[in-house]
Amino acid sequence: MPVLRTPIIASLAAILCVACGPNPPTPQDPVAPVPEASAAALPKAATADAMTARAAEARALEVATNYAPIELYADDIYEGPALMASYQGETKDGAYDGYGVLTLPDSGTVMAGLFANGLLNGPGTARDMQGELFHEGLYVDGVPAEYALPLDERPTKE
């Protein structure tokens, strides 16, 4: 066996020998989840409704910057305490109509998306006061559309 005189070649040979040792690493499927990962930890693929809701939220946030906040008593919007809610966005005849952002005072919930008849009607999102998303999708009269379905037809959380 020839003697390696160059330190670089010797170190490369040492690296190769370590990699080719008695137990070479076994190749793993790149799409297989690691054993310690649970299904809950893996990200959920965005649905068409979720993507539409995110686009509506982005549009609403963009539109809202062009409007001064409208402060109204929350009782005019939903059943709750008589606190001031804040809305920024498009209106029609004094009602929320078009893209906008509504902040509810008691919970700090921020609803953004397409409004009609004073309520979120269409694609939109709801975030808590820390900005964490807790619902995205279609809304009907300010309520997530799936809540209008009978209990046995509602989608389940995975």
ZISUL-V654550 format. One record per pair of residues at least 24 apart in sequence whose ideal C-beta (glycine too) atoms are under 7 Angstrom apart, sorted by sequence separation. I is the first residue (numbers start at 0). J is the second residue. D is the distance in whole Angstrom. If there is no record, write none. Layout:
i: (I;I)
j: (J;J)
d: (D;D)
This chain:
i: (63;63;80;62;79;88;112;62;59;73;73;62;63;62;63;59;58;59;60;59;76;60;59;59;56;56;55;55;52;77;55;55;56;55;56;52;51;52;53;52;53;52;52;49;49;48;48;43)
j: (87;88;105;88;105;114;138;89;88;103;104;98;99;99;100;98;98;99;100;100;117;111;111;112;111;112;112;113;112;141;121;122;123;123;124;122;122;123;124;124;135;135;136;135;136;136;137;157)
d: (4;5;6;5;6;7;7;6;6;7;6;4;6;7;4;4;5;6;6;5;7;6;4;5;4;6;4;5;7;6;7;4;6;5;4;4;4;6;7;5;6;4;5;5;6;4;6;7)
